Amino acid sequence: MKERDSFTKSPWQDVQLNWRPEQAIITDTIFDAIIVGGGITGITTAVLLQKAGKKCLLVESKTLGFGTTGGTTAHLNTFFDTSFHDIEKDFGEHAATLMANAGKETLSLIKKIIDDYAIECDFEYKDAYVYAEDNKETSDLVKILAASRKAGVNALEQRDNKVPVPFQMSVLFPDQAQFHPLKYIYELAKIFVEDGGLILENTFIHKSEFKDGVLAAVSDSLALKTSNIIYATHMPPGINILDFRCAPYRSYVLGVRLKNEDYPDALVYDMQEPYHYFRTHEINGQKHLIVGGEDHKTGHEDPEKAFENLTAYAKKYYYVDSIPYQWSAQFYVPADGLPYIGLLPGGIDHVYIATGYNGNGMTLGTLAGKIISDQILGIANPYQELLSPSRIKPIAGFEEFVTENADVAFHFVADRLSLAGIESLAEIMPGTGKIVKYKNEKLAIYKDNDGRITALSPICTHAKCIVNFNPVEKSWDCPCHGGRYTISGEVLTGPPRRNLSRIELDE
């Protein structure tokens, strides 16, 4: 089974892959581009640059698809979590039209790649439905319908929503799509290698620097030389301006087998906050209803409760036989609603970043690959300016920016003042983790089912917030900027550069 950055398992991990990249042997080569991150953004960027004649190295901290690409629900849309109504309101009509064109062109690019290279990845065109359940949602959906049409996206009011949930209004977006994300990116990686690209797995890049007059991507044992670095990792390592413009979220998903054949033949979304979403995918010859939702900020709320709520929601409307899969994944919400794609502001020259995809990672990750490869190749891209990480919008997203950063400040202080004290490690139940004060020390303690203790510093190595235990994913999650660590303290996902410190206990 494919590994992922979580304890829970997605259905994509069950895929049998017939190809694995050989580990690159690195000499003193100066690459045209080093792409950090082996998800859809990194691999798409690498393929496009390598095809254009550049010499590229793709570096992944674990294995290809280890991050969010292995935990996506793999919807491919020409509309986005940030509606065209909101884009028009905050950025203007031209911006809404640009994003509509970006969505359509990106979906066409994915289909062209699949056709050109005969990639078998379960790609299917599907109609998509967005429905409203009450008067407020209906009022909002009316605005979304009008703004989508104005932006150039085909949208039609319907009398059906394709799921057994009562509704007031439903809007159809034709010609959307879905696919198997790991089948897709592994075929892309194979194409990249066949074109001369190199892949280096199990190598954690923790900083960029100029070394001996050359830009370098630096790991614990290597300084890889390059003309350009692309961080396709949500957040680049260390502290930078995007930490304050993006908020980390977890989304929860079930893969459900039904007792009947009431599987929806469409992509479906409600308008609740957070919203639910549905689709069907055949895994190993068996149809599964994929239903997701219950999103919340990373390190906040109760992940176990999120799965309980989602299970109850699925059972309310569907005749559930079993739930073979339940999993969660991380994504980042941008303050002003649009992704940040391009040169990293305030950093070293020729360092690129792509983040803030919200729940549209497969589409926007592909778009990011096109924008960044065009920038490096000197090709004018119509979306580069709108989505630039250096864009300044004093109104759009300001309230969200203030709210999210006030939340970071709150957790930085409050989590230090609310630690529970324990007298004995026996107070911690087997199979659980807890942040405690023990013998006048603040500790992150995990006790396994056999009673073995792992004690760590609870202070995130990124910005010094206090991590929280995620009982579903068996990880330590930072509520401030989304850094995640394994039970033993190893970095699972950035932006932290260093592991949590191990602490030896007498008891």
N, C-alpha and C positions, 0 to 999 in steps of 0.2 A: 504494500500500500504506500502511495506517495505521502511524504511527510508534509506537514503544514505548521504554521506558527500557532497552533492551538491544540488543545487536548481533544476537543470534539472533532468529529470526522464529517467532511462533506462528501456527497456522492461522487464528486469528480476525482477524489483520491482513490477510488476503486478501479480506475482505468488501468488497463494493461498496456504499458508503453513498450514498443519494440525498439526504441532508440534511446540511448543515453549519450550525452556529450562526453568526449574524452577531456580529461583535465589538461588545460593548456600548460605547456612548458614555457616559462617566461624568461627571455634573455634581456638584453639591454635595449630592446626595441623602444622607439618613441612612437606611440600610436597616434593616429589622427583623432581618435575618440575612445575614451573609456566610459562605458555605460555601467553604472552601479545599480543593480537591481534586476532580477530575472523574472519579473512579471510582464504583463502585456505592454506596459509603457516601455520598459527597457528593451525587450526583445523586438518590438516594432521599430523603435529608433535604431537599434543595431542593424536590422535587416535593411532598412531604407538607406542608411549611410554606407553599409558594405556594398549594396547594389550599385551605389553611385561611385564606387571606386575607392572609398576610404578604407584604411586599415583599422579595424575596430577590435576591442577586447571588451567582453561582457563579464562583469564580476558580480557574483551572488554570494551573500553571506552564508547561505545554507545550500538549498537546491532550487532549480528552476520551479517557479510556481509556488514557492514556500509561503509567500505572503498572501495579500488579499485576493490575488487572482485565483488562488486555490480555494478561496472561500466565498467568491462572488455567487450571485444567482444568475449571472450571465444574460441579462436583458440587454438588447441592443436597440437603442431608441434614437429617434430624430427629435424628441422633445426631452426636457430635462427636469430634475427635481426643482430647480429654480425656473418657475414658469415664464413663458414669453411675456405675460402681463407684468411680472416683476422686473424682468430684464428691460422692458420698454420704459417702465416707470423710473428705474434707477439709472439706466444708461442711454435711453433714447430708442427711437424706432429703428434707426440704422443698426444699432447693436443687436436688437432682437432679430432683425433680418439676417445679420451676419451669423448669429448662433443657429438660426434655422438652417442656413446653408451649410454650416459646419457639420451639423448633425446628419444631413442628407449625404454630404460628400464623404463623411467618415464611414457611414454604413456602406456606401458604394465601394469605398476603398477596401473594407474588410471582405466584401463579396468578391471583388476583383482578385484579391490575393488568394482567396479560397479557390476560385475558378482557375486562375493562372497556374497554380501549383497542385491542383487536384487534391486539396486538403480534405480529409474525412474528419469532420468535427461536429456532426449532428446539426449543421446550420439549417435553419428553417425560417422562412418569412412567416410572421404572425401578425394578425390584427391586434391592436392594443386598445383597451377600454379604460377610461378614467370615469369614476362615478361618484356622485354626491348623495348623501343620505339625509341631510337636513337642509333647512332654509339657508343658513349661512354658507354651507358648503356649495349649495346650488348657486348662490350669488357669486361666489368665487369662481366656480366652474364656468359660468356664463362669461366672465371676464377672460378666463383662460382660453375659451373657445374663440372669442373675438380676436384676442391678441395673437393666437396661433395662426389663424387665417391671415391676419394682416402681415405676419412675418413670412408667410409663404408656405406654411405647413398644412397639409391636407387634414382637416378635422371636421367631423360630421356628428350632429346630434343623433342619438339612437334610442330605441325602445327596449334595448337589451343591454345587460352588462356581463353576460357569459358566466356569472357565478351566482349561487343561490343566496345572495344577500339582497334584501330589499333596498330600493334606491329611489331617489326623486328624479335624477337627471344622469344621463350617460353620454359620454363623447367618445367616438371612435377615431383612432389615429391609425389608418391603414399602413401596411408595408413596413412594420417594425420587424424585429428578428430575435432569435435566440441561438445559442450554440453551446458546445462543451468547451469550457475555457482552457483546460489543460491539454486536450487533444490539439487545440488550435495553436497554443504557444509552443508546444513541443515540436510541431511541424515547422513553425516559423524558426525555431532555434536550429533545426536540422538544415533548413535552407541557408541560414546565416553561416553555419559551419561549412557547408558545401561551397559557399562563395568565398571562403578563406577567412572567415571570422573565427576568433578564439573565445573560449568560455573558461572561466576560472570560478569553480564553485567552492563553498566552504571557506571563503575568504572575506573577512569583515573589514570594509574600508571605513576608517574612523575619522579621517580628515583629508583635506586638500591643502597643498602647499606648493610654493615654488622651491624646488630643490635643485641646486647647481644650475640655476637659471632656466629650469624647465618645470612646467606644471606637473605635479605628481599626485596620484591617488594613493594614500598611505594606509597600509594595514600594519599589524603587529610585526610582520616579518618582511614586508615588501614595500618599496616605493616605486609604483608603476608610472612610467613617464608617458606624457600625452600632450596633445595640443588642446584638447577639450575634455571636460568631465561632465557627464550627465547623471544627476541623482534621480533615478526612477524608483524612489524609496518612500514616497509620501513626503517625509521630512528628511532633509540632509542632516548629517551628524552635527551635534553641537547646537549652540544657541544662535538664532538668526531671526530676522524680522518676521518670517512666515510663522514662527511659533506663536506670534501674537495675532496673526490674521486667519489662522485655521484652528478649528476645534475638533478633537478626536472623538469619534462615536463608535459604538458597537451596534451591529444589527444582528437579529436572531432569525434563524430559518429552520423549518422542518421539511423533511422529505417524507411524505405520507403515502401509504398504500390505502386505497379505498376498497370497501366491500362491494361497491358497484363500479360502473364505468363512467362516473360523473366527473371525469377529468376535463378541465377547461381547455379548449383548443384556441387559446388566446393568451396574451399578456394582459393582466388586469390589476388595477390600482384603485384603492379607495382614497378619500381625501381627509382621513383622520390625521391627527397629529400626536404621535408619529403615525405614518400611513402603513397599511397592509398591502401586500402585493402577492400575486398568484401566477403560476404558470405550470405547465406539465413537461416532464422530461422522462424519456425511457432510459433506465439504467439497467444494463445487463439483461435486456429483454423484458423488463417489468416497468410499467408506467408508474411514475411517482408524481403526486401533487406537491409542488414546491410552494410553500406559503411562508412569508416573512413579515417582519415588523418588530414592534416593541423596542425601537432604537432608543438608546440613551448615551450620554457622555461616558467615555471610557473611565473606569474607576469610580463611577457613580451608580447608584441604584443597586438592585439585587439581580444578578444574572439568572439565578435559579427561578426567581419569581417571573422574570421575563419569559422563560421557557414555559412555565406553568400557564401564564396568561395566553401565550401564543397557542399552546395545545388546547386550552379551553375554547379559544376563538375558532380554531380549525374544527373541533368537534361540534361546535354550535351549528355550523353550516354544512358539514360534510359527514358522511357515514364512514368513519375512520376504522380501518382494520388494524393497522399497525403503523408505527413511526420508526422506520429503520435508520433514519438520519436526523440528527439535530446538531446544528453548528452555529457558530457566530463568527463574525469577521469585522475588521476595523476599516473605517473610512474617515475622511476629513472633510468638514463643512467649512467653506470659505466665508469670511465675514460679509462680503458683498454679493455672494451668490454665484460668482463665476470662478472657474479654476485659475490657478496661477501657473503659467507655462512660459518658460523662457529663461533669460539670464537671471541668476540669483542676485538680488539687489544688495549692495553693501558688501559684497564678497570679492573673491579673487576673480579677475577677468577670465572669461571662457569657462565658467562653471554654470551649468544649467540645472533647472529644477522643474518638476511637474507635480502639482499637488492640488488639493481642494476640489476633488472630483464629486463630492457629495455621494449620492448613490448611483452615479453613472460612470463607474470606473472603466468598463469595457469600451464604451464609446469614447469617453474623454481621454483615456489612456492611449488609444489609437490616434486620436487627434493630436495629442501631445507629441507622439512620435513623429508625426508629419511636420508639425510646427518647428520642433527643435532641429530635426534633420534639415529642413529648409534653411533655418537660420545658419547652421554650420556650413551648408553648401552655398550660401549667398543667394538663395532664391527668395524672392518676395513672397510673403504669405499673408493673405488677407485677414487672418485672425491674430496675427502676432501682436499688434498694438493693443487690441481690445483685451487680450488675456495676459498681457505682460505682467510679471510679478512686481514691476516698478510702477504700475499704474497708480495714480492718485485720485481717489474719489472721496472728497470730504463729506458727502452726504450718504451715498450708497454704502450700506453696511456699517455705518458709524455706531448705531445703537447696538448692533450685534457685537461689534468690536469691543465696546465698553462693557457689555454684559459678560462676555466670555472672559475677558481679562480681569474683571472684578471677581469672577468665580475662581480663577487661578489664584488671585491674591487671598481670597477667603480660605481656600484649602491649604495654602502655604502656612497660614497662621492657625486656623481652627484645628487642623488635623494634629498639630503638635500639642494642643491643649486638651484634646479629648481622649488621649491614650488610656486604656484600662490597665490598672496594675494587677499583677498576679503574684501569688506567693510561691507557687510550684508549677513546674511544667506539666504536672499531672492534670492541671485544670484545662489543658488544651486537648480536645477530642482527637482521636486518631483519624487521619484522612482530611484534616482541616489545617488552615493557616490563619494566623491572627497577628495583628499589630498590637504589641503590649509593652508595658513598662515592667521590667523584671530586674531585680537587684540594681535599681536606679539606672538601668540602661534601656533605651528605646530599641526594640527588636522586632524584626519580621520573622516569625517562627512558623515553620511547617512541621507537622508530625505525620509521618506516613502510617499506613494501616498496621505496620509491625511495631509502631511506637518509636521509630528512629526520628531524631530531631535534626532539622536543618535551621540554623539561626543566621540571619543576615541583618545588615544595617537596613532600616526601612527608608532611608533617604535616597531618593532617585538621584542618580549621578548626573542627570542633565541640568535641572534647575533647582534641586534640593527640596522638592516637595516630598510628602510622605506617600508611599505606595499603599495600595489596598489589595487584599487577596481576592482573586477571582475564583470561586469554588467550582465553577463550570469548566473553565479552561485551565485550572491548576496553574495559575500564573500570578505574578505580582504586577498590578497595573497602576500606572501613575495617573491621577485624576487631573493633572494640570496640562500636560502636553502629549499624553498618550504613549509614553515609553512603557514597554512591557518586558518582563523578565521571567525566566523559568523559575521553578521551585528552588533550584540551586543557585539562582542569582545571575544566570547568563542573560545577556541582552537578547530578547526575541525580536523586538521591533524598535526602530529608532524613535526619537532622535538621541537617546543616550549613547555615549561612546564607550563607557566602561561598565563592567558588571557591578552588581551590588556586592559590597564587602562581606566576606564570610566572617562569622564571629564564633569563636570556640567557647563553649559553656562548660562549667564545672560539672553540672548535673547531667 
